[in-house]
Amino acid sequence: MQTPSSPSVPLRTVPHSAEAERGVLGSILLDAAGDSRVLDLCTENGIIPESFFTPAHRLLFETLAEMSRAALTIDPLTLTERLRALNRLDGIGGSATIQALIDETPTAAHAEYYINIVRQKHLLRAVIACARDAERRCFDEAVSADLILGEVEQQFLGIADRREGTGLTWPQAITNTMGHIDRLFSLGPGSVAGLPTGLKNLDKKLKGLRSGEMIVLAARPSMGKTSLAMNIAECVALGKDIYGRPMKGDHNRPHAVGVFSLEMSTESLAMRMLCGFAGVPGFKIDQGLGNIKNINQQLTRAASELGKAPIYVDDTGGLDVMDMRARARRMKKRYKIELIVIDYLQLCNCREFAKQGRQIETSQISGQIKAMAKELNLPVIVLSQLSRAPEQRGDKTNKPKLSDLRDSGAIEQDADVALLLRRPCKAQGDPEFDDARLAIVDVAKHRNGPTGEVRLDFDDALTRFGDRADPGTSETADLEPDPSGDL
């Protein structure tokens, strides 16, 4: 249905202030003989050539910025000659325009006021452009409303980011870092910098899951990567380790977790987590085995505790990564989530780049997930498939490498931490093939810490991981739950 234009709606001028634009340019010229303070103010406030609505003003500012970057002297004469050399002088109205800017600007003292007006008008124009683009997209029948909403939210957030820089000054960063170090010292030995995983051996290596980091957990199918990710999510959400013991320090509280399950339904995840938490193998429920009364009591007790965990699952299949970012933002705002789990990367889409090949699309997806971790300032665990290369190399252990990450090398590049999970019992030639409970997590990349292997215990029937002693140490492994947490 066509919407007729209303004759009662007056034509409106796009937001801009030619006077303020001229004031900024005049202030730059008046100040240039000094310390270029006005140009520095422009940079600090995000003023770019496109901030100027009038084409001549845009061209003038672009030229002035270029001269400043090249450390060239700026005055009316040098600016005129520079414009002439670049064939831009006629585009700004000739040398008379430059002199007029100086004559119209009484002092550079009001430059900050002029800059703010130019910045505000530029933001308003950006909002209008975003709204018009959204309106145009709404008439495209091939595009879903959810996708448009995600795109619009992302665009508006981009505009909002232009308002003020959110970066810390260097002294602030140092002060905050020292505060963080003091807090770790106060917690004593064994403390972690980020959210604990609930697995002692893994936390020793990672020192927790750090805000803003993208943690890639990769494995071949049926190795238990979903189980490991959800075990970690459970521990974080309950504020307890894998054996039900309270975490140390300020981690001894529930932390909300957001889960994007692109493969399993929410009900399937809940069933798996509940059975593992209760210590009841899922096959006993499926086949009606065991003492039904006792099993039901165990499940009921487990449900009463696990049901309180602040875990929020979105099981929408085939999710576009931009839509996922928008949903993650809403989760953060609504539920105050402190960790995100994505299962798994290869099931995400990026419609904008889908036609350019899976490798390019996967690169974009990986980059967007990394950007999401940084934007929301929380750790993101993203699961990933590995290629068949480990099985084809002829290595009896089928030990994976970073280069085995499927579809794109960008995943390896974007990851702050890369965990490669394998189970020796799945490789017949492995020297530890007979150890059915052994799981090995290779910390193959760790931007802020050591790499190396972590040995874990895995109960296949319960899809539950645990700690085990490292070879050659006297340390005993926690293979059974603490009595206080026994269900």
N, C-alpha and C positions, 0 to 999 in steps of 0.2 A: 504494500500500500504506500503510495506516495504522499508525502506530507507537504502540502502547499506552503510556500513561504508567506509569512504574514506581512502585509504592507505597513502594519502599525509598528513593527520593530525598526527603530532607526539604525542607520549605518553607524558603526562605532569605530573609532580609531584604535589601532593596535597599541597597547600600552608602551609608551616610551617618553623620554624627555630630552628633546634636542638641546635644551638649555643646559641640563646637567651633563650631557655628553660633552658639550663644548667646554663646560667648566672643568671637567676632568682633563681634557686635552690641553686647555690653557694652563692649568695648574702644573702639568708635566713640563711644559715649556718654561714656565716661570721658575720651576724648582730644579730644572736639569743642571743648572750651573752649580747647584749645591751638592746634596748627597743622594739625589734620585729617590728621595723619600716617597714621593707620590707614586712612582712606578712600583716601589716595594709594597705600598699599600694596595695597589691594584692587584698585585700577585697574591698577597695575603687574603684578599677578599674574593678571589676567584674571577677577577675581571679578565676576559679574553676578547679577541676581536668581535666575536659574535654577540658580546654583551651590548654592543653599540648597534642601534637600529638603523641609523642613517648610514648609507653605504660609504660616503666620504669620510665620516667619522671612524668607521670600521677600518678603512684603509689607512687612515692616519695613525690610529692606535697600533695596528699591525706593524707599520714601519717604525714607529717609536720603540716598540718592544724588540724588534729585530736589531735596531741600533744599540739598544741597551745591552742585549745579550752579546753583541760583538764588541762591547766596550768602546763604542764610537762616541765622540763628543756630540751632545745634542744642544742645538740652538736653532733659531729660525733659519739661518743661512745653511748650516749643515743638513738640516731636515729637508730644506728645499732642494738642495743638490742631490740628496739621497733619493727623493721622490722622482726627480728628473732622470736619474740614472736607471731607475726601475720602471720608467715610463708610467708613473703613477701621478705625476703632478697635475695633469689635466683631470684625472679622476677625482681629485679632491677640490677642484675649482681654482687651481692656480695658487701662486705664492701669496696673493691677497688674502686667501682664506687663513693662512698661517698667522699673518699679522693681525687679522680680525680676532682670532682666538686669544691672542695676548691682550689686545685692547679691551676685549669684553670681560676678561678675568682680572678683577682688581688685586687679588692675592691668592697664593696657594694655601693659605691657612685654612680655607674651607674645603679643601680637597676631599677629606674623609666624608663630609656631608654629600658632596656631589657623587662620590663613588657609591655610597649606599643607595642613592636614588637610581643610578644606572643598574646596580645589581638587582634591586627590587623589581624594576621594570623588565629586566631580562628573565627573572624567575617567572613573572606573570605571563610573559610570552611563551615560555616553555610549558607552563600549565595549559595554556590555550592550545598549543600545538599537540600536546598529549591528549587532551580531550577531543580534539578534532580527529586525531588518528583513531581513537577508540570508537568514535561515532562511525567512521568509515569502516572499521573492522566489523562493527555490529551488523552491517548489511551484507557481509560475506557469509553465505549459508554454509560454507565448508569449515568454518571456524566455530568452535564451541564457546559458550559463554564463560565456562570455567577458564579456558585458555586466555580469553580476552581479559578477564578479571586479574589473572596472574600477571599478564604483560603490563596492564595498567598500573597495578600495584608496584611492580618493579620499576617502571618509568617514573612514577611519582616519588618513590624512595630515592631514585637517582637525582631527581630535582631537589629533594629535601637535603641530600648530602651536600649540595652546592652552597647551602645557606651559611654553614660555618664549618670549619675544619674540626674534626673530632680527634685529631692526633694530639698526643701528649707532648709537652716540651721535654727536652732531654733531662733537665733537672727533675721534673715530675716523674719521668720514667725510672730514673735512678732511685728516687725516694720510694716509689712503689715497689721496686724490685727488692730494696733492702727490707721493706716491711714484710714482703713475702718470705724472704730468707729468715728473718727473725721469727716469723710464725712457724716455719718448718723446724727451726732449732728448738722452739718451745715444745714442739710435739715429741721430740726425742728421736732416737734411732729407729729406723724402719718407716719413718714418715714418708709420704709421697707428695709430689708437687701438685698433682691433679686429682681427679676422681679415682679412687681405688677400683680395680677391676674385681676385687673379691678373691682373687687368686694370688697367693703370696709370692710364688715364684715369678709370675708375670709382672707383678708390681715391683719386684726387685729390679727387674730389667727396665721397665718403662717409667717407673716413678709416677704411675698414674696416667690418666687420660687428661691431657692439657687443653684448656680452652683455646679455640681457634684452630685446632689441629684436625687434619683429615687422616684418620687411621684406616688403612686398607687391610682387610682380613680376607686373604685369598686362599683358595684350595680347589682341588679337583672335586667333582661331585661325590657326595656321601662320605665326606671326611669329618663332618660335624661342625662346619663353620657357622651355620644358623644356630646350632645348640650353644656354641661358645659365645656368640654375640648375645644371645638371649640370657645365658647364665650371667654374663657381665651386666646386662640391663637389669636383671632381677636384683643383683647385689647392690647396684647403684640406687635402685628405687627403694630398697628396704633399708639401706644403710648398714647392711650386714655382709660378712664374707660368705663364701660358698657353703660354709658349715653352720651358718646361722649365728655367728659371733659378731658382736657390735664392731663396727669399724673404729679406727683410732681417731681421736681428736674431733674436729668439727665435721668429719665425714660420718659421724655416728648419728645420722638422721636421714630421712627419706629425701631423695633427689629425683625430681620428675624426669621421666624419660619419654621421648617421642620415637615411635617406631613406624617406619614406612615398609610394610611387608608386601612386596610386589609379587611374591610367589605363593605364600601361604595365607589362608584366611585368618581372621582374628580368632575364630573358634578353634582352628587347628593349632595355632600358637598357644592359646590358653590351655588346651588339652595337654600339649607336650610339656609346657612349663609346670602345670599342676601335678602331673604324674611324676615328673622329676623331683619337684619340691617335696612331694609326699613320700617319695621312695617307693612308688608303685609302678612297675613296668607297664607300659601302655598295652602290651599284648595280652596281659591278664584281664584287662577290662574288655578288650575287643573279643576275646575268646571265652569270657566268663569263667576264668580260672581262679583258684584260690578261695580264701574265706571272704565271701562277699561282705559280711558284716564288718570284719576288721578293715578290709580295703576301704569300705565306705567311711568308716570312722577316720582313717588316715587322710582320705581325700577331704573330708569335711573340715578337719583341723587345719589342713594345708590351705584350703580355700578361704578360711577365716582370716589367715594372715596374708596370703598372697593377694587376696581381693582388696586389701588396703594399699597395695603398691601403686604409686602414682605413675602408671604406665599408660600411654595413650597411643593406640594403634590405628593407623590409616592403611587399610588393605586394598586401596584402589589399584587395580591392575593397569599396566601400560601407562603409568603416569609420566607426563611431560616434566622434564627437570625444572622448567620455569614455574610450572604449577606446583611442583614439590617445594620449591623455595618459598612460594607464597604461603603454602599451607604450614610450612615450618615456622614462618614468621608469626602466623596466627597462633600456632601452638605455643611459641615462646611468650607471646603477649598474654594469652588466655591461661595457660597452665604453668608458666614459669619453668619450662623444661630446661634441663642442664646437660642433657646428652641426647644425641640423635643416632638411631641405628637405621641403616638402609639395607634391605635385603631384596635384590642385590643389584649392582650397578648395570649389568648387561640387560636387565629388564626395564631400565629407564629409557625414555625416548627424548629426543630433542627435535621437534618437528621442523624447526627453522633450518636445520642442517641435515635432515634425514635423507634428502636426495643427493647429498654430496658424498655418500659412502659411509659405511659403518665405522670406519676408523676415524674419520673426521667427526662424525656424530658423537662417538664415544669420547673423543678428546674434549668436545664441548661440554658433555655431561660431566666429565671429571672436573673440568675447570669450574663449572657452576657449583658443584658440590664443595669444592675447596673454597670458593667465594662465600658460600652459605656458612661454612664453619667460621670463617673470619668475620662475616657480617654479624652473625648472631652471637659470636664470642663464646662458643661452646665446642666440645669435641664431637666429631661426627665419625662414627664407625660405619664404613661402607664395605659391604661384602662384594667380592668379585670372583668370577670364575677364572681358573687357570687353563691354558691351552693344553693339548695332549703332549706337548714337548717333553715333560718329565718321563712319560712312558715310552717315548720314542728315542731317547738319547742312549739307551743301553746301560744306563746306570742302574744297578740292581736295587738301589734304595728308592728310586723314583723321586729323588729330592728335587723340589722345584727351585727355580731361580726367579729373580725379579723380571727378567726378560720374558717369562712365561705368562705374565699378566695378559689376559686375552683382549684382543681388538685394538689396543692402543698403548704406545709407550708413554702417552701423556699421564696415564694413571700412576706409573712409577715416578714421573716427574712431579706431579701434584701432591703425592702422598707425603705427609710429614713422618708417618710411621707406616711401615709395610710389614705385615705379619703373614708368613706363609705356613699354613697348617698341613701337616701330613701325619699319617698313622702307619707305622712300619708293618702292621699286620695286613695291610692292603697291598704290600709289595712282596711277593714270594721270595725274591732274592735278598731281601733285607736281613742282615745278621740278627735283628731283633724281631723277626717275623712272628715268632711264637708268643711274644708279649702282646696279648690281645687288648690290654688296657692302656698301652703306652700311646700317648699323643705328643707330637713334637711341634712346637711353635718356633719357627725361625724368624727372629726379629732381623729381617734382611735390610731394613732401612730404618734409621732412627735419627732424625735431624738434630735432636737435642740430647742424645745419650748414646750408650753403647749398643752394639748389635750382638747377635749370638743366639744360640738355641735355648729354649726353655722347655723342660720336660714336664708334662702334665699327665694326670690319670684320667681316663675316659671310660665311663660306664655306658656302654652302648644301649643297654636295655632301658636305662633311665635318661639317656641323652644328657648326661651330666658330667662336667669336668671337675677335677680336683687337683690338689698339689701332690707331688711326689718328690722324693729326695733326688738331688743330682748325683750322678755317678761319682764315686771317689770322695764323697763327703760323709761326715758322720751325722749329718742332719737327718732327722727322721721326718718322714712324710706324713701329712695329715690325710689318711685315706678313709677315715670314718668321721662322721659328723660329731661335733662336740655334744655331750649329753644334754647341755642346756638348749641346743637347737634341734635335738632329735625328735622326729615326728613318729 
